[in-house]
Amino acid sequence: MVKINSQHRLLNKYMNAYEFQAAVNGGVIQIPAEYRNKVSDIVKVILLSEESGERHESVSAAKKTSMMDNPLHVEDFKRFSRDELHER
């Protein structure tokens, strides 16, 4: 899915920006055929990678478990009732 085809000035040179989604296979990203004749042998690459949901969930679960096992103890802590929490 192509979203951007624009020109940016960087270090006194103009650069074209193309955005697309690609799979990484063995550390290699294939440039889509429609761009191969538009890029030179040297390119500047910026990678944006989505965090996998499984890793995110497991980190969150580990944090929750750790917080439940080691709660903070605060002096003079007062629990609020539901009504007190929603008072304005």
C-alpha positions in Angstrom: 0.0 0.0 0.0 1.7 3.2 -1.2 0.9 6.3 0.8 3.7 8.8 0.1 5.6 9.9 -2.9 7.2 13.2 -2.0 10.4 15.0 -2.3 12.4 16.2 0.7 15.6 18.3 0.9 18.2 16.7 3.1 21.9 17.8 3.4 21.6 19.9 0.2 20.3 16.9 -1.7 16.7 16.1 -2.7 15.4 12.8 -1.6 12.2 11.0 -2.7 10.2 9.3 0.0 8.1 6.2 -0.7 6.1 4.4 1.9 5.0 0.8 1.6 4.5 -2.3 3.8 6.9 -5.2 3.3 7.8 -8.5 5.0 11.3 -9.0 6.3 12.8 -12.3 5.1 16.2 -13.2 6.6 16.9 -9.5 7.2 16.0 -8.5 3.6 13.3 -6.1 2.6 12.3 -6.3 -1.0 11.6 -2.9 -2.7 8.4 -3.1 -4.7 8.8 -3.4 -8.4 7.2 0.0 -9.1 10.0 1.7 -7.2 13.1 -0.3 -8.2 13.9 1.9 -11.2 13.4 5.0 -9.1 16.0 4.3 -6.4 19.7 4.5 -6.7 22.2 2.0 -5.3 22.5 4.0 -2.0 19.3 4.7 0.0 18.6 6.1 3.4 16.3 3.7 5.4 14.1 4.4 8.3 12.3 1.4 9.7 9.0 1.5 11.6 8.1 -1.8 13.1 4.8 -2.6 14.8 5.2 -4.3 18.2 3.8 -7.8 18.3 0.7 -8.2 20.3 1.9 -11.3 22.1 5.0 -9.6 23.4 3.0 -6.6 24.5 0.5 -8.7 26.4 3.1 -10.8 28.1 5.0 -7.7 29.3 1.7 -6.3 30.6 0.8 -9.5 32.3 4.2 -9.7 33.9 3.9 -6.1 35.2 0.5 -6.8 36.6 1.7 -10.0 38.4 4.7 -8.1 39.8 2.5 -5.3 41.0 0.0 -7.7 42.6 2.8 -9.6 44.4 4.6 -6.4 45.6 1.9 -3.8 46.3 2.9 -0.3 47.3 2.3 0.5 51.0 1.3 4.1 51.6 0.9 5.5 55.1 -2.6 6.9 55.9 -4.1 5.4 52.7 -7.8 5.9 52.5 -10.0 3.9 50.2 -12.7 5.9 48.5 -16.3 4.6 48.1 -17.7 4.6 44.6 -19.8 7.7 45.4 -16.7 9.5 46.6 -14.8 8.6 43.5 -17.5 10.0 41.2 -18.2 13.2 43.2 -17.4 16.4 41.4 
